[in-house]
Amino acid sequence: METQQRKNNGHAHGVGDAGVRVRDDAKALAASMTDFTNQARDTLFKVMDEKPYVAIGAALGVGYVLAGGLRSKLTGLVVTLGGRYLMNNLKMQLLEQVRR
């Protein structure tokens, strides 16, 4: 009987310790998330102040993606044209290397 009480008490104490660790970990996570969001906000405001057009372009891009624009015909056209442009530039660079 005494052994059973020791096991129960030890188990209860272990659960209490685990609860304290979980609470401490949650506090640490909350603090690090607060730090991260503060740094992200500061960086965002810095970019908005220094490069407003880049910030507007990024906001438009994020809005386009979130609105489901990735699966549109316009996106397909832009990707196709961009791919052709990049392949043409790559071809030109390779030809210049061969000519040297």
N, C-alpha and C positions, 0 to 999 in steps of 0.2 A: 504494500500500500504506500509506504514511504517512497519507494522508487517511482511509482506512478505519479505521485505528487511532484517529485523532482522533475520528471519528464514534462508534466503539464506546466509547471512553473517555468522551466527552461524554455519550453515552446512559446508560452505566452510572452516571456521576456524577449525572445527572438523576434516574434511578430511585432512587438512594440518597437524594438530597435529598427526593424525593417521599415516600419511606418515613419519613424523619425528620419531615416535615411531618404525615404521617398519624399518627404516634405522638404528636407534640405536640398535634395536634387531639384525638386520643382522650383524652389526659390532661386537656386543658381541658374536654372534654365530661364526663368522669367527675367532675371537680371541681365543675362547675356542677350536675350531677345530684345530687351529695352535698349541695351548698348548698340546692338546691330541696327535696330530701327532708327535710332538717333543718328548713327553714322550714315545710314542710307539717306535719311532726310537731309542731312547737311550736304552730302555729295550731290543730291538731286538739286538742291537750291543753288549750290555753287555752279553746276552745269547750266542751270536756267539763267543765272546771272551772267556767266561768261559767254555762253553759246546758246542764245535763245532759239535759233533756228534748228539746231541739233535737237534740243529738247522737244520742240514742236514736231519735228520729223519722227523722233522716237515715240512720242505719244500717239501720233497718227498710225505708226506701224503696229504698236501694241493694240490699239483699238481695232485695226483691221484684222489682226490675228484673232483677237477675242470675239469679234463679230462673226467669225467663221469664214473669213475671206480666203483662207488657204485653199479651199476646195472650189473656188470660183473659176470661171473661164478666163477672167482677167489675170488671175495669178498664173494660170497655165501659160497664157500668152507672154507675160513678163518673164517667167522662168525660161521659156523657149527662146525668146529674143536675147535674154541675158546669157544663156548658154551658148548661143551662136556667136555672140559678141566675144565672149571669153575664148571660145575655140578659135575664132579668127585671130585674136591677139596672140594666142599660144602658137598658132601656125606661123604667124609673121615673125615671132621671136625665134622659133626653131629655124626658119629659113635664114634669118640673119646670122645665126650661129653657124649654119652650114656654109654660108658664103664667106665667113672669115677664115 
